[in-house]
Amino acid sequence: MSLNSLKKQLIFSSVETKELVDVMIEDQSKCLRKKPSAILEKMVLDELLSNNNQIRFWILDLYQGKSSGDTLSSVFNYNAAGVKWKSLGLPLLPLIEFAIDEQKFIDKDEFDKDSITSNLIDYLIQLKNILMENSNNERDSDVKCKKGLECLEFFIDVLKKGNQKLRFVMIYRFFKDYWDILKDSAYTFEALSDLASMQKGWRSDNYSRFALVCCLRDLDGHLIE
C-alpha cells in the first residue's frame, strides 16, 4: 500500500480550532517523543472505539468481518459468565432492543438447524423454572408469568421439531418483556448467545454497525478491566 493511500486530509471548522489543535498536538509530540500523526491516530481510534479493551475488541470484530449476530452472541456470552449461574449484570436491554429492531431487515426467520443444541433447550427449560418460581412468589405477576411459560413452551417445541420457522422477533420481545425477572440469570444470556449466532441474515451496513457500536460504547463504565 502506498503512503499516499494512507493519508487523509483533515479540514477544520475555523482557523482558531486548527491553531489550538496544532499547539496541543505539538506539546504532546515533544513531551511524549511521538510523531504528531501517531498521536492524532490514537486519539481518533480511542474516540471511535473505546478505552475499554473488551468493548474495543467487540467493535474491532464487527468492523473486521463479524456480523451483528456474531457480536451480539459474544456480548451475551460474556454476560453469562457470572458465579453460580448468575449473570454479570451488564445493562444489555438496549442490545435486545437492537436485535428486535434489526428483525425488520431480515427477510426470513431462518436459522441454522444444525446449530440447535440440547444446551439451548435446557437453558429455556431453566428459564421456565425461574418464571414458575417467580409466579409462586409474586401473586401479582402470576398471569404474566403464565403467558411467559406458554411462550417458552412454544419456542422449545419449535426448536425440538426443527422443521418450522422460528420467529426470532417474538423471542427477543419475550426477553424484553420479562427482563426484570430474567436479567440476573446466566441461562438468559446463554440462550440469547445461541439464538443470535444461529439466526441467518443479519445485515451489515452503516446504520446497523453504527447503532450496535453506540450500544457497545454505552457499556463503558460497566465492564471491569
N, C-alpha and C positions, 0 to 999 in steps of 0.2 A: 504494500500500500504506500502510495506516495505521500510525502509530507504535506502537500497542498490539500489532499483529500481529508487530512486530519484537522484542518483549520476551519474555524467557524467565526465569522465576524460578529462582534458584539456592538450593538447600537444603543447608546444611552438616551435617556429622555431629555437630558439637559447637559450643558457644559459643566455646571456645578456638580452634578451627580458623577460625571466622568472624573472630574478632578478629585473628588472625595474618594472614589474607589481607587484611583491610581495611587494616591498618597497612602491609603491604608494597606493596599497590597504591597507597595514598596516597603513599608515599615516591616510587615511580616516577612517579606522576602529577605531583607537584610538580617533581621534578628534570627530567623529560623534557617537561614542559608539555603533557601529553596527558590526555585525558579518561580516567577510570578504566574506562569501558565499552570504550574503544578498546584499552586495554592488555589487558583481560581477553579481548576478542575475538581479538586477535593471539595470545595465549597458547594459547587453545583451538584455533585453527586450526593453529598450529605443532605442537601435540601431535597433532592428528588427521591432519594432512598430513605434512609433513617440512620441515626447513630446507633440504634439497637441492632445488634448483629443478627438476631433471629428474624426480625422484620426485614432487614436488608436482604437476607437470604431468600425469603419468600418473594420479595419484589424482583430480585435479580432472576430467580427461577421463572417468574411469569414473563419477563422480557427476553428470556433466553430459550423460549420454546414450550414451556409448560402451559397447559390450558388453565382456564379459570377453575375448572373442576379439580384438576390436579392440585392447584394451590389451596383451594378450599379444603380438600381432603387432608392436605398436610397440616393446615392450621387446626382443623378439628381433631386430628390425631394427636397433635401436640397438647391440646387442652385436655385430652383424655388421660394424661399421664400423672394423675394425682395418686394419692395414697389410699389404699383400701377401696378401690373403685369409685373414688371421688374425682371430680374434675378439678382442674387448676383454678377454675372460677373466672376465666377471662370473659369480658363482656362481648360475646360473639353474636348477640342477637342481630346486629347490623349485617353480619355476613350471611345469616339465614335470610334476612330481608333481601339482600343482594341476590341470593340464589333464587328466591321467589320471583323477583323482577326479571331475572335472566331467562326464566322459563318462557317468556313471551317471544323470545328469539330462537328457541329451539323447536324445530318443526315437528318432531315426533317424540313420543315418550318411549324411546328405545333405550335399551340397556344391554350391557354385556352379560348374557345369561351364564356364561362360564365363570363370571366373577362372583356369582351368588355363592356364599359360603354358609355353612351351618352356624358360623360365628355371628353373622349378621342377623339371622333369625333368632339366635339365642339372645342377642342384645335387645331385640324388640320384645322378646318374652320377658326379659328382666325389666324393661320399661313398663310392661303390663303390671308386673308385681308392684312397682313403685306407685302406679296410678291406683291400684286396688288398695294399697296401704294408705294412700292419701285420702281415698274415698271413705275408708273406715274411720280415719282420724278427724276429717273435716266434713261435717254433715252438709254444710252449705255448698260444698264442691262435689257432692255425690252425683248429681245429674251430669255435670260437666265431665267428671271422670268416667262415667258410664259411656258417654259419647266417645271419649278418647279411647276407651277399651275397644269399642266397636271398630274404630278406625284402625287400630293396631291389628285386630283380628283380620281385617280386610287386607292390610298390607302383607301380613305374614302369609295369608292364603295365596295371594298373587305371587309372592316370591317362591313359595313351595311348588306351585304349579309350573311356573317358569314359561308359560305359553301365552301370557296376557301382557298388555301394555301396562306399565307401571306409571301412574300419574304422580310424577315427582313433585309437581306443584302442590298437590294435596299433602304429600309427606312433609314438605318444608313448612307448609302452613300449619300442619299438626304440631311441629316442634315450636313454631312461633306461638301458637295458641296455648301450649302447655309449658312454655318457657320457665315460668316461676316454679313449677313443680319439678321439672326435669333438668334444669341447668346445672345442678350440683352433682349429677351422676356422670361417671365416665362412660357408662353404657350409651348415653345420649350421643356423645361425641365420637365414640367408636362406630355407632350406627351411621351418623352423619358423614363420617370419613369414608366409609364403604359406599354409601349412596352417591356421594359426589364423584367418586372415582369411577363408579360403574356406569354412570349416565353418559350417553354419547351426545355429540352435537353442541358442546359448549362453544360459544362464539369467542373469537379473539380479534377484537378491533379496538380502536381508540377509546370508545366510550366504555366498553366493559373493563378494559385494563385500568383506565383512569378511576372508575368507580370502585374497583376492587382495591387499588392502591390506596385510595382515600380511607377505606375501611381498615386496611392493614396499618397505615400510619397512625390512625386513631388509637391503636393498641399500645403505642409508645407510652411508657409510664406504667403500664400494667404488667409488662414482662420483666422478670428479674434476670439480669445477665449472669 
